[in-house]
Amino acid sequence: MNLVSTISLAIVVAVCFFIIGWIVSKRVGQGKIANAERTAERLVAEATKQAETLKKEKMLEAKDEWLRLKQSLDNEIKSRRGELVKLENKLNSRDLNLDRRHDFITKKENELNDVEKKLRTREERVNKLESDLSVIIEEQNSRLEKISGMTSEDAKRILIQNMTEKAKQEAAQMVKEIKDRARQTANREAKEIIIQAIQRTAADHSTETTVSVVNLPSDEMKGRIIGREGRNIRSFEQATGVEVIVDDTPEAVVLSGFDPFRREIARISLERLIADGRIHPSRIEEVVTKVTQEMEEKVVEEGERALLETGIASLHPELLKLLGKLKYRTSYGQNVLQHAIEVSYLTGLMASSLGLDGNLAKRAGLLHDLGKAIDRYTEGTHTQIGAEMAEKYGEHPIVVNSILSHHEDVPPISPIAILVQAADAVSGSRPGARRETLESYIKRLSNLEQIATSFAGVGKAFAIQAGREIRVIVEHEKIDDAMSENLANEIAEKIQGSMEYPGQIKVTVIREYRAVDYAR
């Protein structure tokens, strides 16, 4: 019973607490709802107030923007109106000008109509006068034919014949007077032009010799140059093609050869061997080969120097090399490169005086003897060879013709070619410019070498001893010892049959086989 009473009491108490809690929570919830409603009302009021404020600000901004746009539109309308007013004034002015022009043109048309009417009246009057004149002329011609007994055609023919003969006589007389006057003035002017060109050109005339002297530090060096049993001097002469003369002249040896280019290679090579001190066959060949290469470079430098002196812009490298080789070629004792430079000067000056192309004239004068650089080794005259080389490397046709025609082998096609002929003659005829005997001597030695090299199997040929001996170096794989003797005999017979020379010429055929190896 006590347990039941306790449980019942607990239940009653729990129900009371629940009722009390429910009542309290309800009252608390009603208070929170009232507070929330008051807060919501306050926020709505504030939002409404802010919205009104923002609305007023936006309305003010929109009004300001509207005013600004209105002002801008008004300004633009005002500007457009101003432009329209200007355009209207301009159009009114044009209309006024057009009206004036229209009035002027109308006036001119009226005047032209009046002039045209007058011209028509005059034309009718002239036509009437011409018809009357024709009738009168016919009547006069008929009377003249009756009086003279000739028709008008016969009289016209006789009159034309008389006038033609008279005109021919007068024309012939005028032509004769013009030709005589031209000859007098042309000769005088040509002499003045040539004299002025000569006076403005001063060229050196160098006389070439056929020997070069090499100084020695002492006479003991002569023995080293000769070598054991003469092997050094023989190797040197075979490598250079120049004769070495070792005589009693103190501290000097002489190099003899008709080819200046070959002699210069020999001189430089010998000087280097003497300075180096090592003189033996292999060293000689090495030095000569190196000097030969350097001389090829020097030839190009000489060509460039000639271009610089004459003021010519450029030249093909092969032609430049040939031009430089003329430095080591003589013609009747005159240096050919110096002669070419002088001819270039003279031709350019005369061409400028005559109003021709001075640069083209100088180019033709500089290249006119180009073939002399290789005519010793090629068939044909130096004019033909030079023209072929110039044409091959793209020179101007006038330059090619000037080379061909400067010895009158072909007719000139330009006044420049004639000027080259004149300049060549002036340069060659200066006092002391040429010596006939030296050129004849050099040609004889050159022909001697050409005869020897014309045989099969001959590698090199060198004329030495002033042309009294020719040394022929053959290719050992093509010519044996027995054939060497036969070759010497054949060369001697051909020289004897085709050349004139004093005394006798010794023909020496050299056949040599060398085996070279290196110890490493």
C-alpha positions in Angstrom: 0.0 0.0 0.0 2.8 2.3 0.9 4.4 1.5 -2.5 1.2 2.3 -4.4 0.7 5.5 -2.4 4.2 6.6 -3.2 3.8 5.9 -6.9 0.5 7.7 -7.0 2.0 10.6 -5.2 4.9 10.7 -7.6 2.6 10.7 -10.6 0.5 13.5 -9.2 3.6 15.6 -8.5 4.9 14.9 -12.1 1.6 16.0 -13.6 1.7 19.1 -11.5 5.3 19.9 -12.7 4.3 19.3 -16.3 1.3 21.6 -16.1 3.4 24.3 -14.4 6.2 23.9 -17.1 3.8 24.1 -19.9 2.2 27.3 -18.5 5.6 28.9 -18.0 6.9 28.0 -21.5 3.8 29.3 -23.1 4.2 32.6 -21.4 7.8 32.8 -22.3 7.0 32.0 -26.0 4.4 34.7 -26.1 6.9 37.2 -24.9 9.5 36.2 -27.5 6.9 36.5 -30.2 5.9 39.9 -29.0 9.6 40.9 -29.0 10.1 39.5 -32.5 7.1 41.4 -33.8 8.3 44.6 -32.3 11.8 44.0 -33.9 10.2 43.2 -37.3 8.1 46.4 -37.1 11.2 48.4 -36.3 13.3 46.9 -39.2 10.4 47.4 -41.6 10.2 51.1 -40.5 14.0 51.5 -40.9 14.0 49.8 -44.4 11.1 51.9 -45.5 13.0 55.1 -44.4 16.2 54.0 -46.2 14.3 53.1 -49.3 12.7 56.6 -49.3 16.1 58.1 -48.9 17.7 56.0 -51.6 14.8 56.8 -53.9 15.3 60.5 -53.4 19.1 60.2 -54.1 18.5 58.2 -57.3 15.8 60.6 -58.5 18.3 63.5 -58.0 21.1 61.6 -59.9 18.7 60.8 -62.7 17.6 64.4 -62.9 21.2 65.6 -63.0 22.1 63.0 -65.7 19.0 64.1 -67.7 20.1 67.8 -67.4 23.6 66.9 -68.5 22.4 64.9 -71.5 20.0 67.7 -72.4 22.8 70.3 -72.3 25.0 68.1 -74.5 22.2 67.5 -77.0 21.5 71.2 -77.1 25.1 72.0 -77.8 25.3 69.4 -80.5 22.1 70.7 -82.1 23.5 74.2 -81.9 26.8 73.0 -83.6 24.9 71.1 -86.3 22.7 74.2 -86.9 25.9 76.3 -87.3 27.4 73.8 -89.8 24.1 73.7 -91.7 24.1 77.5 -91.8 27.7 77.5 -93.2 26.8 74.8 -95.7 23.7 76.7 -96.8 25.8 79.9 -97.2 28.4 77.9 -99.3 25.6 76.4 -101.5 24.1 79.8 -102.0 27.6 81.1 -103.0 28.0 78.2 -105.4 24.6 78.8 -106.9 25.5 82.5 -107.4 28.8 81.5 -109.1 27.0 79.0 -111.3 24.5 81.7 -112.3 27.3 84.0 -113.2 29.1 81.3 -115.2 25.9 80.4 -116.9 25.4 84.0 -117.9 29.0 84.2 -119.1 28.7 81.0 -121.1 25.4 82.2 -122.6 27.1 85.4 -123.6 30.1 83.6 -125.1 27.8 81.3 -127.1 26.0 84.3 -128.5 29.3 85.8 -129.5 30.5 82.6 -131.1 27.3 82.3 -133.0 27.9 85.8 -134.3 31.5 85.0 -135.2 30.4 81.7 -136.9 27.9 83.7 -139.0 30.6 86.1 -140.0 33.0 83.3 -140.9 30.4 81.6 -143.0 29.8 84.8 -144.9 33.6 85.2 -145.4 34.0 81.6 -146.4 31.3 82.0 -149.1 33.0 85.2 -150.3 36.4 83.4 -150.4 34.9 80.4 -152.3 33.5 82.8 -154.8 36.8 84.5 -155.2 38.6 81.2 -155.5 36.2 80.1 -158.3 36.7 83.4 -160.1 40.5 83.1 -159.6 40.5 79.6 -161.0 38.6 80.8 -164.1 41.1 83.6 -164.5 44.1 81.3 -164.0 42.7 78.8 -166.6 42.3 81.7 -169.1 45.8 82.9 -168.4 47.3 79.4 -168.7 45.5 78.9 -172.0 46.9 82.2 -173.3 50.4 81.2 -172.1 50.2 77.8 -173.7 49.2 79.5 -177.0 52.0 82.0 -176.7 54.8 79.5 -175.6 53.6 76.6 -177.6 54.0 74.3 -174.5 51.4 72.6 -172.3 51.3 73.4 -168.6 52.7 69.9 -167.7 55.7 70.5 -170.0 56.4 73.9 -168.4 56.0 72.5 -164.9 58.4 69.7 -165.7 61.1 72.1 -167.1 60.6 74.4 -164.1 61.0 71.5 -161.6 64.1 70.2 -163.4 65.8 73.6 -163.4 65.0 74.1 -159.7 66.2 70.5 -158.8 69.6 71.1 -160.6 70.0 74.4 -158.9 69.1 72.9 -155.5 71.7 70.1 -156.1 74.4 72.5 -156.9 73.7 74.6 -153.9 73.5 71.5 -151.6 76.8 70.2 -153.0 78.4 73.5 -152.4 77.0 73.7 -148.8 78.1 70.1 -148.1 81.6 70.9 -149.4 81.8 74.0 -147.2 80.5 72.0 -144.1 83.0 69.2 -144.7 85.9 71.6 -145.1 84.9 73.5 -142.0 84.4 70.2 -140.1 87.9 68.9 -141.1 89.6 72.1 -140.0 87.8 72.3 -136.7 87.8 68.5 -136.1 91.6 68.3 -136.5 92.2 71.3 -134.3 89.7 70.1 -131.6 91.1 66.5 -131.7 94.6 67.8 -131.2 93.5 70.0 -128.3 91.7 67.1 -126.7 94.6 64.7 -127.0 97.1 67.4 -125.9 95.0 68.2 -122.8 94.7 64.5 -122.0 98.5 64.0 -122.3 99.2 67.1 -120.2 96.8 65.8 -117.4 98.4 62.3 -117.4 101.9 61.8 -116.1 102.9 58.1 -116.2 106.3 56.5 -115.3 108.1 54.6 -118.0 110.1 51.7 -116.4 112.6 49.9 -118.5 112.6 46.2 -117.6 115.7 44.1 -117.6 116.2 40.4 -117.8 118.4 39.9 -114.7 118.0 40.4 -111.0 120.8 40.7 -108.5 120.6 39.0 -105.1 123.0 40.3 -102.4 124.7 37.7 -100.1 125.9 38.1 -96.5 129.2 36.6 -97.5 131.0 34.8 -100.4 130.8 31.6 -98.4 127.0 31.5 -99.2 127.8 30.9 -102.9 129.1 27.4 -102.1 125.9 26.6 -100.2 123.8 27.9 -103.1 125.7 25.6 -105.5 125.6 22.6 -103.1 127.4 19.3 -103.3 128.1 18.6 -107.0 125.8 21.4 -108.0 122.6 19.7 -106.7 121.2 22.8 -105.0 121.6 25.1 -107.9 120.2 22.5 -110.3 117.1 22.0 -108.1 116.6 25.7 -107.8 116.8 26.3 -111.6 114.5 23.4 -112.3 111.9 24.6 -109.7 112.0 28.3 -110.9 113.0 28.1 -114.6 115.5 30.9 -113.9 119.3 30.6 -114.4 121.5 31.3 -111.4 124.8 32.9 -112.4 127.5 32.6 -109.7 130.6 34.5 -110.8 133.4 36.6 -109.3 131.1 39.4 -108.3 131.6 39.9 -104.5 128.7 39.0 -102.2 126.2 38.7 -105.1 124.6 36.3 -107.5 122.6 37.1 -110.6 119.3 35.6 -111.6 118.7 35.6 -115.4 115.4 35.0 -117.1 113.1 36.6 -119.6 109.9 36.1 -117.6 109.7 38.9 -114.9 107.1 36.9 -113.0 109.2 33.8 -112.8 112.3 35.8 -112.1 110.6 37.6 -109.2 109.5 34.2 -107.7 113.2 33.1 -107.9 114.5 36.3 -106.3 112.2 36.1 -103.3 112.7 32.4 -102.9 116.5 32.7 -103.0 116.5 35.6 -100.5 114.3 33.5 -98.1 116.6 30.5 -98.4 119.7 32.7 -97.7 117.9 34.2 -94.6 116.8 30.7 -93.4 120.2 29.1 -94.0 118.7 25.7 -94.9 119.5 25.2 -98.5 118.8 21.7 -99.9 116.5 20.3 -102.7 113.4 19.5 -100.7 113.6 22.9 -98.8 114.1 24.7 -102.2 110.9 23.1 -103.6 109.0 24.0 -100.4 110.0 27.6 -100.5 109.4 28.1 -104.2 105.9 26.6 -103.9 105.1 28.9 -101.0 106.5 32.0 -102.8 104.5 31.0 -105.9 101.3 31.0 -103.9 102.2 34.4 -102.3 102.9 35.8 -105.8 99.4 34.7 -106.9 98.0 36.7 -104.0 100.2 39.7 -104.9 99.0 39.6 -108.5 95.4 40.1 -107.1 96.7 43.1 -105.0 98.3 44.6 -108.1 95.0 44.3 -110.0 93.2 46.0 -107.1 95.7 48.8 -107.0 95.2 49.4 -110.8 91.4 49.6 -110.2 92.0 52.0 -107.3 94.3 54.2 -109.4 91.9 54.4 -112.4 88.7 54.8 -110.3 87.0 51.7 -111.7 84.4 50.2 -109.3 84.8 46.5 -109.7 86.1 43.7 -111.9 85.5 39.9 -112.1 88.1 38.1 -109.9 89.5 36.2 -112.8 89.9 39.4 -114.9 91.4 41.0 -111.8 94.0 38.3 -111.5 94.9 38.6 -115.2 95.2 42.4 -114.9 97.6 42.0 -112.0 99.8 39.6 -114.0 100.4 42.4 -116.5 102.7 43.9 -113.8 105.2 41.2 -114.7 104.9 41.5 -118.5 106.7 44.0 -120.8 105.9 45.1 -124.3 108.9 46.6 -126.1 110.5 47.3 -122.7 107.4 49.0 -121.4 105.6 47.6 -118.4 102.2 46.5 -119.7 100.2 47.2 -116.5 101.6 50.7 -116.3 100.8 51.1 -120.0 97.2 49.9 -119.4 96.7 52.4 -116.5 98.0 55.2 -118.7 95.8 54.2 -121.6 92.8 54.1 -119.1 93.6 57.7 -118.0 94.0 59.0 -121.5 90.8 57.3 -122.8 88.7 58.5 -119.8 89.9 62.1 -120.2 89.3 62.3 -123.9 85.9 60.6 -123.5 84.9 63.2 -120.9 85.9 66.0 -123.2 83.7 64.6 -125.9 80.7 64.0 -123.6 81.0 60.2 -123.7 80.8 57.7 -120.8 84.1 58.3 -119.0 83.8 55.3 -116.7 83.2 52.9 -119.6 86.0 54.4 -121.6 88.5 54.0 -118.7 87.4 50.4 -118.3 88.0 49.7 -122.0 91.4 51.4 -121.8 92.5 49.4 -118.7 91.5 46.0 -120.3 92.7 46.6 -123.8 95.9 44.6 -123.4 94.4 41.9 -121.1 95.3 39.1 -123.4 99.0 39.7 -123.0 98.8 38.1 -119.5 98.3 34.7 -121.1 99.1 35.0 -124.8 102.5 33.2 -124.2 100.6 30.1 -123.2 97.6 30.2 -125.4 97.1 30.2 -129.2 95.9 33.4 -130.8 96.7 37.1 -130.7 96.5 39.0 -127.5 93.5 41.0 -128.8 91.5 37.8 -129.6 92.4 36.2 -126.2 91.6 39.4 -124.3 88.3 39.8 -126.0 87.3 36.2 -125.3 88.2 36.6 -121.6 86.3 39.9 -121.3 83.2 38.5 -123.1 83.4 35.3 -121.0 83.2 37.2 -117.7 80.4 39.6 -118.7 82.1 42.8 -119.8 80.2 45.4 -121.9 80.2 44.8 -125.7 81.9 48.2 -126.2 84.8 47.0 -124.0 85.0 43.7 -125.9 85.1 45.6 -129.2 87.7 48.0 -128.0 90.0 45.1 -127.1 89.5 43.5 -130.5 89.8 46.7 -132.5 92.6 48.6 -130.9 95.1 47.1 -133.4 92.4 47.4 -136.2 91.8 43.7 -136.4 88.0 44.4 -136.6 86.1 47.7 -137.2 85.2 49.7 -134.1 81.5 50.0 -133.2 81.8 52.9 -130.8 83.8 56.2 -130.5 85.3 54.8 -127.3 87.0 52.0 -129.3 88.6 54.7 -131.5 89.7 56.6 -128.3 91.4 53.4 -127.0 93.4 53.2 -130.3 94.5 56.8 -130.0 95.4 56.4 -126.3 97.3 53.2 -127.0 99.3 55.0 -129.7 100.0 58.0 -127.5 101.2 55.8 -124.5 103.4 53.7 -126.7 105.0 56.6 -128.6 106.1 58.6 -125.6 109.9 59.2 -125.6 111.6 56.3 -123.8 108.4 54.2 -123.5 109.5 51.3 -125.6 112.6 49.5 -126.8 112.3 47.2 -129.8 115.4 45.0 -129.1 114.3 43.8 -125.6 110.8 42.8 -126.9 112.3 40.8 -129.8 114.6 39.0 -127.4 111.8 38.1 -125.0 109.6 36.9 -127.9 112.4 34.7 -129.1 112.8 33.1 -125.7 109.0 32.7 -125.3 108.8 31.0 -128.8 111.7 28.7 -127.7 109.7 27.5 -124.6 106.5 27.1 -126.7 108.3 24.8 -129.2 109.6 22.6 -126.4 106.2 22.4 -124.6 104.4 21.5 -127.8 105.8 17.9 -127.6 103.9 15.2 -125.8 105.2 14.2 -122.4 106.9 17.5 -121.7 106.1 18.9 -118.3 108.0 22.2 -118.2 110.5 24.0 -120.4 112.8 26.8 -119.3 115.0 29.0 -121.7 118.2 29.9 -119.9 121.7 31.3 -120.7 120.1 34.2 -122.7 118.5 31.7 -125.0 121.6 29.7 -125.7 120.1 26.7 -123.8 116.7 25.3 -123.1 116.1 22.8 -120.3 113.1 20.4 -120.9 111.7 18.6 -117.9 109.7 15.5 -119.0 107.2 13.3 -117.2 109.1 10.1 -116.2 106.0 7.9 -116.5 105.5 8.9 -120.2 109.1 9.3 -121.4 111.8 6.8 -120.8 115.6 7.2 -121.1 115.7 6.1 -124.7 112.8 8.4 -125.7 114.5 11.3 -123.9 117.4 11.3 -126.4 115.0 11.1 -129.3 112.9 14.0 -127.8 116.0 16.2 -127.5 116.8 15.5 -131.2 113.3 16.3 -132.3 113.1 19.6 -130.3 116.5 20.7 -131.7 115.3 20.0 -135.3 112.1 21.9 -134.8 114.0 24.9 -133.3 116.4 24.8 -136.2 113.7 24.7 -138.8 111.3 27.3 -137.3 113.5 30.0 -135.6 116.3 32.3 -136.5 119.0 32.8 -133.8 122.7 33.6 -133.4 125.1 30.8 -132.6 123.6 27.5 -131.3 121.0 26.4 -128.8 121.7 23.6 -126.4 118.7 21.3 -125.7 118.8 19.5 -122.4 116.1 16.9 -121.6 115.8 16.1 -117.9 114.1 12.9 -116.7 113.9 12.3 -113.0 112.1 9.9 -110.8 111.7 10.6 -107.1 110.4 8.4 -104.3 109.4 10.3 -101.1 108.4 8.9 -97.7 108.3 10.1 -94.2 109.7 8.6 -91.0 107.1 9.0 -88.2 
